[in-house]
């Protein structure tokens, strides 16, 4: 029987990444084709239009996923956090650009070898399918809530999602994107985003520091109430 790689049991994302629950043999096979890579803030992992050469698990950090509009403008379509899967298997050319928002570490897999492993390790294929379907459902939910939610609800739900994706410090986190990117992501103007953030601050729901990028959740219940009582959370990715 193949043993579990030494680095895997102690990996920070072992229990919530694609490799969770796939068994030691599949995990060993996945680890055998993987390599760790650290990229700095602002560094592009993959460009839209390039040959699709890799897939990855995000071990730490935050990645921004962008697409180009017909007019050539970049639009954020997702944020990826530790434990998220990165890449587009079975696609020869990438359609999205992936950029690090802070120093990030990834476990990289050559795309073609990863695809072969999916056919050889059914549990890994099933795990990827479950994640793909969950991501699709989140994207559908986001489209629905953007149309149904008010500006205050969108901002509050966005903050709740960031809090939930920061398990080590869910009451203190950085907004990883600029106000402009946040406005694009939420389908709002920069002025409206700023107004809603300062409204939540004035109501004592949150506190803002470091130029408004650092958020302290003062009243979680009130923030959930502002996001339509926590129903239908807005997912960032």
Buried (B, 14 or more C-beta within 10 A) or exposed (E): EEEBBEEBEEBEBBEEBBBEEBBEBBBBBBBEBBEEBEBEEEEBBBEBEEEBEBBBBBBBBBBBBBBBEEEEEBEBBBBBBBBBBBBBBEEEEBEBBBBBBBEBBBBBBBBBBBBEBBEEBEEBBEBBEEBEEEBEEBBEBBEEBBEEBEBBBBBBBBBBBBBBBBEEEBEBBBBBBBBEBBBBBBBBBBEBBBBBBEBBBEEEBBBBEEEEBEBEBBBBEBBBBBBBEBEBBBBBB
